[in-house]
């Protein structure tokens, strides 16, 4: 399940301030809390930029071939 940057940031802020976070559904509460703890660690190291979705790395076939030479 993908979560938006705003949702992740809201969960991280609640976690860091000791506020209870409700499970959004789709997974066990313990599994979700592990994700929140992981997001909190990333947020503390990289800030909000770390919570953004990564852009897919598009590159052409010749570039890929050059990487493996």
C-alpha positions in Angstrom: 0.0 0.0 0.0 1.3 3.4 -0.9 0.8 6.3 1.5 1.0 10.0 0.5 3.8 12.3 1.8 1.2 14.3 3.8 -0.1 11.1 5.5 3.4 9.9 6.4 4.3 13.3 7.8 1.1 13.4 9.9 1.9 9.9 11.3 5.5 10.8 12.0 4.5 14.0 13.8 2.0 12.1 15.9 4.5 9.4 16.7 7.2 11.9 17.7 4.8 13.8 19.9 3.5 10.6 21.6 0.0 10.8 20.1 -1.9 7.6 19.3 -2.0 6.7 15.6 -5.0 4.8 14.3 -4.4 2.0 11.9 -5.7 3.0 8.4 -6.6 -0.6 7.7 -5.2 -3.1 5.2 -2.5 -4.4 7.5 -1.9 -5.3 11.2 -1.4 -2.5 13.7 2.1 -3.8 14.6 3.1 -3.9 10.9 1.8 -0.3 10.3 3.7 0.9 13.5 6.9 -0.6 12.1 6.4 1.5 9.0 5.8 4.6 11.0 9.0 4.0 13.1 10.9 3.6 9.8 9.4 6.8 8.4 10.3 8.6 11.6 14.0 7.5 11.3 14.1 8.6 7.7 12.4 12.0 8.6 15.0 12.6 11.3 17.8 12.0 8.9 16.5 13.5 5.7 13.5 15.7 6.6 10.4 15.9 4.6 12.2 15.1 1.4 12.9 11.6 2.7 9.1 10.9 2.9 8.5 11.6 -0.8 7.9 8.9 -3.3 11.0 8.1 -5.4 10.8 9.0 -9.1 11.3 6.0 -11.3 14.8 6.0 -12.8 14.3 6.0 -16.6 17.4 5.4 -18.7 18.0 4.2 -22.2 19.3 0.8 -23.2 22.8 2.1 -24.1 23.2 3.7 -20.7 22.3 0.4 -19.0 24.7 -1.5 -21.2 27.5 1.0 -20.3 26.9 0.3 -16.6 27.7 -3.3 -16.9 30.9 -3.1 -18.9 
